């Protein structure tokens, strides 16, 4: 039983450490790290609780730097009201990025 508790504690520590490892990069403007941090908040993974508003903030930061996956997630947030008021204009939500709009359309099929 102690071994199981140790493994669970260790895994929780690893997940939290993983989130911390890209939090610094995200705070320093790394678009990929901002996307990963946003995704962790969105999914409630890597030792972070689900927080759609916080996820939206990080997706937006990455999307402003032309991070395609972040633009897609940002569009999903706008279209579903995750952390932001619903905006059903996909082009605005995806900031006009053609790949993001195509991906959004695929998800909506």
C-alpha positions as CSV (number, residue, x, y, z in Angstrom):
1,X,0.0,0.0,0.0
2,X,2.8,2.4,0.8
3,X,4.4,1.7,-2.6
4,X,1.1,2.6,-4.3
5,X,0.8,5.9,-2.3
6,X,4.4,6.7,-3.2
7,X,3.8,6.2,-6.9
8,X,0.6,8.3,-6.8
9,X,2.5,11.1,-5.0
10,X,5.4,10.9,-7.3
11,X,3.2,11.0,-10.4
12,X,1.3,14.1,-9.0
13,X,4.7,15.7,-8.3
14,X,5.9,15.0,-11.9
15,X,2.7,16.4,-13.4
16,X,3.1,19.6,-11.3
17,X,6.7,19.9,-12.2
18,X,5.9,19.5,-15.9
19,X,3.4,22.4,-15.7
20,X,6.0,24.5,-13.8
21,X,8.6,23.8,-16.4
22,X,6.7,25.4,-19.2
23,X,5.0,28.1,-17.0
24,X,8.3,30.1,-16.8
25,X,8.7,29.8,-20.6
26,X,5.1,30.9,-21.1
27,X,5.6,33.9,-18.8
28,X,8.6,34.8,-20.9
29,X,6.6,34.8,-24.1
30,X,7.2,31.3,-25.5
31,X,4.1,30.7,-27.7
32,X,4.3,26.9,-27.5
33,X,4.7,27.0,-23.7
34,X,1.7,29.4,-23.6
35,X,-0.4,27.0,-25.6
36,X,0.7,24.0,-23.4
37,X,-0.1,25.9,-20.2
38,X,-3.5,26.9,-21.7
39,X,-4.2,23.3,-22.7
40,X,-3.3,22.1,-19.2
41,X,-5.8,24.6,-17.7
42,X,-8.4,23.7,-20.3
43,X,-8.1,20.0,-19.7
44,X,-7.3,20.2,-16.0
45,X,-4.1,18.2,-16.4
46,X,-0.5,18.4,-15.3
47,X,-1.3,19.2,-11.8
48,X,-3.6,22.2,-12.7
49,X,-7.3,22.4,-12.1
50,X,-9.7,23.1,-14.9
51,X,-10.0,26.8,-15.4
52,X,-11.4,27.9,-18.7
53,X,-10.8,31.6,-18.1
54,X,-7.1,31.0,-17.4
55,X,-6.9,28.7,-20.4
56,X,-8.4,31.4,-22.6
57,X,-5.8,33.9,-21.4
58,X,-2.9,31.6,-22.3
59,X,-4.5,30.5,-25.7
60,X,-4.9,34.2,-26.5
61,X,-1.3,35.0,-25.8
62,X,-0.1,32.2,-28.0
63,X,-2.6,32.9,-30.7
64,X,-1.4,36.5,-31.0
65,X,2.0,35.0,-31.9
66,X,0.4,33.0,-34.7
67,X,0.4,29.7,-32.9
68,X,-2.0,27.7,-35.0
69,X,-3.2,25.2,-32.4
70,X,-3.7,28.0,-29.9
71,X,-5.8,29.9,-32.5
72,X,-7.9,26.8,-33.0
73,X,-8.4,26.4,-29.2
74,X,-9.2,30.1,-29.0
75,X,-11.9,29.7,-31.6
76,X,-13.3,26.8,-29.7
77,X,-13.4,29.0,-26.5
78,X,-15.2,31.8,-28.4
79,X,-17.7,29.5,-30.1
80,X,-18.6,27.6,-26.9
81,X,-18.2,30.3,-24.2
82,X,-15.3,28.7,-22.5
83,X,-13.7,31.4,-20.4
84,X,-15.2,34.1,-22.6
85,X,-18.5,35.4,-23.9
86,X,-19.7,33.4,-26.9
87,X,-18.7,34.9,-30.3
88,X,-20.0,32.8,-33.2
89,X,-17.7,34.5,-35.8
90,X,-15.1,31.8,-36.4
91,X,-12.8,34.1,-38.5
92,X,-12.6,36.6,-35.6
93,X,-12.1,33.8,-33.1
94,X,-9.3,32.2,-35.2
95,X,-7.9,35.7,-35.9
96,X,-8.2,35.1,-39.6
97,X,-5.6,32.3,-39.7
98,X,-6.6,30.1,-42.6
99,X,-5.3,26.8,-41.1
100,X,-7.1,27.6,-37.8
101,X,-10.4,28.2,-39.6
102,X,-10.0,25.0,-41.6
103,X,-9.4,23.0,-38.4
104,X,-12.3,24.7,-36.7
105,X,-14.6,23.8,-39.5
106,X,-13.4,20.1,-39.3
107,X,-14.2,20.0,-35.6
108,X,-17.7,21.4,-36.2
109,X,-18.6,18.7,-38.7
